[in-house]
């Protein structure tokens, strides 16, 4: 679970493989992002709030466009579940943590 930098949205990952974007003020789900094949362990907004990165038990990281809800990129390379993801402060890089060695 993570707040957007402006505090207006929350992104949450779940065991149903989806990411949900919530409006803080209304408490309503604004969008459901689907594409992972297993539980979503970690989500993070880019500093400008336009992208979300997600890490999953399916061993991938996905980059999402917040406005459209579309997956823009799927990053593969881990040999085990991805447990944490983070954007660099300028939003040009992603770091991830996994159970792989």
N, C-alpha and C positions, 0 to 999 in steps of 0.2 A: 504494500500500500504506500502511495506517495502523493503528496500535494504538488500541484503545479507551482511554479515560482511566484505567480501572482495570487495564489491562494484561492482561485475560483473553481478549480477542478481537483478531483481526486481520481487516481487510477488504481485499480485493484486487480490482482491476478487471482485465479482460483483453480480448484481441483477439476473443474469441468473444461479446462483448457482454454478458457476465454479470459479476456481482459475487458473490464468495464470502466467506462469514464463517467464519473458522477459530477453533477453540478452541486457545489457546496451549499449554495443558498437554498435551492429547492429540495435537495436530497434525491433528485430524480436521476436515473441512469440516462445519459445522453447518447451513449453508443456502446455496442458490444463488439469487440474485435475478436474474430475467430480465424485460426490458422495453425496454431500449435496442435500437436498430436498427443500431448500429455499435460499434466498440471503445470501451471505457470507459477514459478517460485519467486520471481523478482520483476518489478517494473520501475521505470524511472522516466521522468519527463526531461527533455532537453531544456537548457536554461531559457530559451525563448518560448517554450511551451508548444512548439509546433510538431514535435516528434515524441514518440514513446519508444523506448527499448524494453524488450521483455526477454527473460531467460526462463527456460523450461526443462522439465524432466525429459523432454524429447531430444535433449542435447543441442538445441539450437538457440540462437538469439535472433529475434525478429525486430525490425525497425518499422514503425507504423507512422503514418501521417494522421495526426490528431483530428484534423478537420474532416478528411474523407473517410477515415477509418480503414484505409487500405494498407496492406503490408507492402512496404517499398523494397525490403531486402530481407533475405534469410541467410544468416551467417552460420556455417557449419565448421566444425573442427574439434570440438570437445568430444571426448570419449565417454563422458558420463554427464549427469544432469548439471545444468547451469543454475547455480544458486544465487548469484548476485550479478547485477549489471549497473554500470554507471557511465554517464557521458562526461567527457572533459568539459571544462568550463566554457570553452568556445564552441562546443557541440560538434566538433569535427572528428572526435575519436570516441571509442567505447572500450571500456575495460570490463572483463568478466571473471567471475570465480566459479570453479567447478569442483566436483568430487574426483575428477581425473588427476592422475599424477603429473 
